[in-house]
Amino acid sequence: MAASRPHSPPQNLRVLDFYNNNLTGVLPLEVTELPNLRHLHLGGNFFSGVIPPQYGGYEGAIPPEIGNLTNLVRLDMANCGLSGEIPSEIGKLANLDTLFLQVNGLNGELPVELGRLQSLKSMDLSNNAFTGEIPPSFAELKNLTLMNLFRNKLYGTIPDFIGDLPELEVLQLWENNFTGSIPRRLGRSGRILLLDLSTNKITGDLPPDLCFGNRLQTLIALGNFLFGPIPESLGRCLSLSRIRMGDNYLNGSIPKALFSLPKLEQVEFQDNLLTGEFPETGTFSTISPNLGQISLSNNRLSGPLPPSIGNFSGIQKLLLNQNLFSGSIPPEIGRLQQLSKMDFSRNSFSGSIPSEFSDCKLLSFLDLSSNNLSGHIPAEITGMRILNYLNLSRNHLDGSIPASISSMQSLTAADFSYNNLSGPVPSTGQFSYFNSTSFIGNPNLCGPYLRPCHSGVENGGPAHARGHFTPFFKLILVIGLLLCSMTFAIVAIIKARSLKKSSEARAWKLTAFQRLDFTSDDVLDGLKEENIIGKGGAGTVYKGAMPNGELVAVKRLPVMSKGSSHDHGFSAEIQTLGRIRHRHIVRLLGFCSNHETNLLVYEYMPNGSLGEVLHGKKGGHLYWDLRYKIAVEAAKGLCYLHHDCSPLIIHRDVKSNNILLIRI
């Protein structure tokens, strides 16, 4: 039988796309025998070994033979583990319109030969380690619409010719070391859609024509040294959806019409030197319903907050802290039905706290601290059913703390300190989770954590303050002292008899699930009020520093019921948890126990919980890619517990406060 003849490659094949198929092994030699190949996409696979010399030898670098593919139109080798420099021979690919080499380990300077690719429309070299300046030859890339060079080590000034590229729509240069000013002609082509220059060392002011042609959608320049005013032309940029200019030295006022732009979604001007008032807006219909965030923190803005603040129907985060705003907080604030985080702290707001806050049903973070607010705390505040953080400290509030706040089960952090509040501090519900720092600075408050509350005094004061003791009062005093003496004697006898038993109850035993360089005494030393980092129905959590510098989290479980002689399987369950080793589950290092309670010792997570990041004081704007990663990794940990652990463990209490973060 004759051997079958191998198939010859299709000579007319123009597009070959292997993207994201998890292919392995070596690259096929037959690819190099395709004379009309114009599009080769190999990204998202796991090829290894050697790329044939006809289109490159693979030792981590792009080979010079890449220049032999002169008919190539699209080259996509993103996320392929490449290293080394881009060979100058790439300049031979005269027909190339797309060059994607992002997310690799490429280094060296950008080759000047890239400027020969005059057909090039899209160039993405981001997330590499390129150094040097942008070559002058890039001025010849007249057809370029996308230039992504972000997350490299490029330096020097941004060349003026960048502003003259006639087709440029997307320019992203963030996280480099660029200096100098932004090219003055940038935007005059009328085609710029997205400009991101964040985290560089750029100085000067913003060019006046960035939105020429009304196509600009996203303008980001966070973390530079920009100064001067915000161009008034941006207040007329009808296409603008995101403007993020925080952490610069911008001054002057906010353009009057900026907040009324019809497509606006996000405004960030925090950490600048802006002055003037909060821009007044027109009717409700002129405000973009998609405007979800306004951050003006740490500027020099002043004046009253206009009633038109209620027109921002879609706002979710309103951050005005650390400014000079004054006057009363308008009751129209209650119209912000989508509001989840509001920070008005460190201003000069006065008047009372509007009861209309209770209409903000989605509010989870409210900070009104360090203002001049007065009057009572409105009881209506309990209408915010998912409020997680409340700070009313350092104002001039008076009256009592509404007892109804104790029923707000979502409230995990509250601060009423340094006001003129009086009366007893409620001791039930959520108030059992707060400590003394939440109430200090109120001389007329009493109750838990503070001075004891006494019953009211009638008729102008106690008897001895009005005159001499009466005989009857003296008799009662003698009998009282006698009873006290007898009580003390009985207590001393009982205490002496139980001394041995109580000393045994206080004896702690440390059970370790790995080698530990600390003892139970070291763990107990960390159980101090100032070390508390969390409280809940399942116990109190402390941050402990061990003698070797290691940080741990110690969870003190509730005291066992009186008379318990065994742990009802507790030790067996903890032994099971101690054997778990999974990258997405916090390790239980060991536990300390005596006859009264148990202390669980975990590895310490320095970035706290997901709940704190989403709703707490240090909360930030978590981007969706990071939210997705957190959700996936939490699901992997639960999947292990529910399906792969032996025995299987059902969590039963999955919530954001129980998802801890190693890094953010």
Buried (B, 14 or more C-beta within 10 A) or exposed (E): EEEEEEEEBEEEBEEBEBEEEEEEEEBEEEBBBBEEBBBBBBBBBEBEEEBBEBBBBBEEBBBBBBBBBEBBBBBBBBBBEBBBBBBBBBBBBEBBBBBBBBBBBBBEBBBEBBBBBEBBBBBBBBBBEBBEBBBEBBBBBEBBBBBBBBBBEBBEBBBBBBBBBEEBBBBBBBBBEBBBBBBBBBBBBEBBBBBBBBBBEBBBBBBBBBBBBEBBBBBBBBBBEBBBBBBBBBBBBEBBBBBBBBBBBBBBBBBBBBBBBBBBBBBBBBBBEBBBBBBBBEEEEBBBBEBBBBBBBBBEBBBBBBEBBBBBBBBBBBBBBBBEBBBBBBBBBBBBEBBBBBBBBBBBBBBBBBBBBBBBEBBBBBBBBBBEBBEBBBEBBBBBBBBBBBBBBBBEBBEBBBBBBBBBEEBBBBBBBBBBBBBBBBEEBBBEBBEEBBBBBBEEBBBBBBEEEEEEEEEEEEEEEEEEEEEEEEEEEEEEEEEEEEEEEEEEEEEEEEEEEEEEEEEBEBBBBEEBEBBBEBBBBBBEEEBBBBBEEEBBBBBBBBEEEBEBBBBBBEEBEEEEEEBEEBBEEBEBBBEBEBEBBBBBBBBBBBBEBBBBBBBBBEEBBBBBBBBBEEBEBBEEEBEEEBEEBBEEBBEBBEEEBEEEBEEEEEEBBBBBBEEE
